């Protein structure tokens, strides 16, 4: 019953949209109609245009995500375990975190130019902050008893990282990664709108320039699907590496 | 002392905690020697510093002054392993990996450490749960894992800080009996903290009674009950009851001191 409602309600909305467009209540020049969008979606797929641009964006997101997440996890763990590192780094993170990442994009463009690096870097920065903050919080939230057990059993520095800090912080690290993935999608679109020759964000901007509303909607749908797939991948990964979490 | 050699010698142990400008003496002038293979319990009123003393033995706290001397019989053997009061098995490791944790840190190959861990899992009756995660276990089972983890590490001395304190009585009796069985097989020097006179009597060779805060040695009582013991039937023996009386009367003075102090200065 619930599933039926969940499927029927968006279908109903699409139906109203289509009917509104057909009857002239909806201005199809601005809002198009489901049928018209579908009609332009498939040629974009078949010509390879949409797939190519999606691929360009996906590669940027993946590299940017990795480039932000790995340093974020490593630094976040050090900050969680060592009060010294925490005191040294935390003020800088706290001071720069509130700056909207989009605000530094012009600076990134000046430094890295218009190539791939600037897009990857923009995403990496956004992901980094969310991951580093969550990782640190994750390590700090580990019950002190586990650190004492490790100490009592003669853990080395490496053992503290690998047998306590990393597994103990993993649930929070994943929370950070998921937030980071959302941020990555925001940033890739923004970066591609301002300075790119390909990508889903660039497609949206090109559609705006050409006043091609259907193509714009096709790009938006693609982003929605991308976000969904990335979330599924992260959920799957979380499930694989956190078999001990209750309810998993 | 009936022991061939001593395992632990504590000389003039004093511990002072500094909190801003206030200094709090937790332990003062503790002198004890514990025999090799002895089961030694510590009881005392709450706040007398029992746990602090155990943490000093474990190397988790450092004495302000005094000397801790633990006999080392083999170079590759860890000095101590502790069974903690609260839930302390790693939730992210399976039961068998928890038991083998100390061995893993010491670089013992997987096959070998699993063999040792499996032995102890059999002893505590958790073979079926080797691959389970702690959240699938009951509180009593988790404490069994914690005990097995300490034994499997094969240390010079075992330290236990009220390991059964949070269990219900039935589980507590079961675990006491299991602990006695494993301990009698391994004959490891064990220092055991408890607030239960009954538990101390069932398990120990000697019982140290500590004074109220600041903690020091009030007296040490020999538990001359025969071994191997059965924790259920030992409670009915005459000697058990005499010792219980003796310990309670000694402990009572100290407990009342704390009680009266709290009564005079309600916080």
Interface residues (C-beta under 8 A of the other chain):
Chain A: X145 X146 X148 X149 X150 X151 X152 X153 X154 X155 X156 X159 X163 X164 X167 X168 X170 X242 X243 X244 X246
Chain B: X58 X59 X60 X78 X80 X81 X82 X84 X86 X87 X88 X90 X91 X92 X93 X94 X101 X102 X104 X105 X106 X133 X134 X135 X153
